[in-house]
Amino acid sequence: MRPPAGTMPVTETASKHVLALPMHPYLDAETQVRVIDTVLAFNG
């Protein structure tokens, strides 16, 4: 269950400005390409 809007202002602000990408040393090449393609498609 989510807390009511406005009860976590710092978290709510950060969620509008932060992009979390999967990054770890075990990402295979296919997954890397998928992430790159998705980011490029999102921003045009």
C-alpha positions in Angstrom: 0.0 0.0 0.0 1.3 3.4 -0.9 1.5 6.3 1.6 -0.8 9.3 0.8 0.6 11.8 -1.7 2.5 14.6 0.0 3.7 12.6 3.0 7.1 12.0 1.5 8.0 15.3 -0.3 11.8 14.6 -0.8 11.1 11.1 -2.2 8.3 12.4 -4.5 10.5 15.2 -5.9 13.4 12.8 -6.5 11.2 10.3 -8.3 10.5 13.0 -10.9 14.1 13.7 -11.5 16.1 10.5 -11.0 16.6 7.8 -13.7 17.8 4.4 -12.4 19.5 2.2 -14.9 20.5 -1.4 -14.4 24.3 -1.3 -14.0 26.4 -4.1 -12.7 29.5 -6.0 -13.9 27.4 -9.0 -15.1 25.2 -7.2 -17.7 25.6 -9.2 -20.9 26.0 -7.4 -24.2 22.4 -8.1 -25.3 21.0 -6.4 -22.1 23.3 -3.4 -22.5 22.1 -2.9 -26.1 18.5 -3.2 -24.9 19.1 -0.5 -22.2 20.8 1.8 -24.6 18.1 1.4 -27.3 15.4 2.0 -24.7 17.0 5.2 -23.4 17.6 6.5 -27.0 14.0 5.7 -27.9 12.6 7.5 -24.8 14.4 10.8 -25.5 14.1 10.6 -29.3 
